Amino acid sequence: MATLGFIGSGSIGTKIARLAVDAGIDVVLSNSRDPQSLSETVAGLGERARAATPEEAARAGDWVVVSIPLAAYRDLPAAALAGRTVLDTINYIPMRDGRVDALDTGATTAAELVQAHLAGAHLVTAFGNICDFHLLPLARPAGATDRTALPIAGDDPRAKEEAADLIGRLGFDTVDAGPLSESWRFEPETLPFATPYAADPDALWAAYAAYARLAEDPDNGNPPQWPPADPGTPLPASRLRTLLAQASRKLTADRVFT
C-alpha cells in the first residue's frame, strides 16, 4: 500500500493529505509539536491517516511532502529523508522567515537551499504556487477535460517522474519547469503564482494585500476574509507552459508584498 508522509501539517499539507486519502493513499502526518496535537486532523481524514514524529513520517513515506516555513528548513530530518523523493511546497516569505541574503540577491532559489540541507534526498518543488483553498475544488480525475496543471522543478529526472505520478493520482497534471535553479519561475508574484488559478484574481490580490498589511501592523484595519470566497478556475497545461516561459524573476526588492 502506498504511503505519503508529511512534515508540516498546516493548511497546505492537510489538503494534500485529503486528496491522497481520497485517492486511496495512506498518509502519515507530523508537525513541530507532537503526534497527539494532530488527533483531530487524523480523525477527520479517516482510517488511512495516522500521526507520527517528523522522522517517523519521513521513513514511512514512499514520497514525503515538506510543508513548513522556510525559516525552519534546517530542522528537517536529513538522515531520515535520504533516498526519498521529497515534494517541497516551501516559499520564501521574508516578513515571516526573516531575510536570507542569498535569496534576496538571487544567488540561489529557496528550493536549492532546502536541497542543500537535504543532500541525500531527491527534492522536487511543487504545490507552492497554488493557494491551499484551490487544491480541493480544482482536483479532477485523470482524463477530465478541465484538469488543472501544476509546475514542478527538480534536479533528479526519476524523482520528477515519481512526483508527477503522485500529483497525477491526486488530481492534477504537471508541467516540468526544469531544474531547481529554474524554480524561481513559479515563486511568489511570478506569472504562474496563485492568480491563474483564481476565478477573480483582483479580489484575491486585494484580500492578500489586506492580510499582508494586517500582518505587518495588527492595528491596521479589520481582518480580511481569509480564505477569500473564490472557487478557483482550471489552468490547463498549455497555458501554464506559456506563463512559465514568460515569467520574470521576482526578487525580494521586486515584490509588492514581502
Secondary structure as GFF3:
##gff-version 3
##sequence-region A 1 258
A	DSSP	beta_strand	3	7	.	.	.	ID=ss1
A	DSSP	alpha_helix	11	22	.	.	.	ID=ss2
A	DSSP	beta_strand	26	29	.	.	.	ID=ss3
A	DSSP	three_ten_helix	35	38	.	.	.	ID=ss4
A	DSSP	alpha_helix	39	45	.	.	.	ID=ss5
A	DSSP	beta_strand	49	51	.	.	.	ID=ss6
A	DSSP	alpha_helix	54	60	.	.	.	ID=ss7
A	DSSP	beta_strand	63	66	.	.	.	ID=ss8
A	DSSP	three_ten_helix	70	75	.	.	.	ID=ss9
A	DSSP	alpha_helix	78	81	.	.	.	ID=ss10
A	DSSP	beta_strand	85	88	.	.	.	ID=ss11
A	DSSP	alpha_helix	94	97	.	.	.	ID=ss12
A	DSSP	alpha_helix	101	104	.	.	.	ID=ss13
A	DSSP	alpha_helix	110	117	.	.	.	ID=ss14
A	DSSP	beta_strand	122	125	.	.	.	ID=ss15
A	DSSP	alpha_helix	132	138	.	.	.	ID=ss16
A	DSSP	beta_strand	149	154	.	.	.	ID=ss17
A	DSSP	alpha_helix	157	170	.	.	.	ID=ss18
A	DSSP	beta_strand	173	176	.	.	.	ID=ss19
A	DSSP	three_ten_helix	180	186	.	.	.	ID=ss20
A	DSSP	three_ten_helix	195	197	.	.	.	ID=ss21
A	DSSP	alpha_helix	201	216	.	.	.	ID=ss22
A	DSSP	alpha_helix	237	246	.	.	.	ID=ss23
A	DSSP	three_ten_helix	252	254	.	.	.	ID=ss24
###
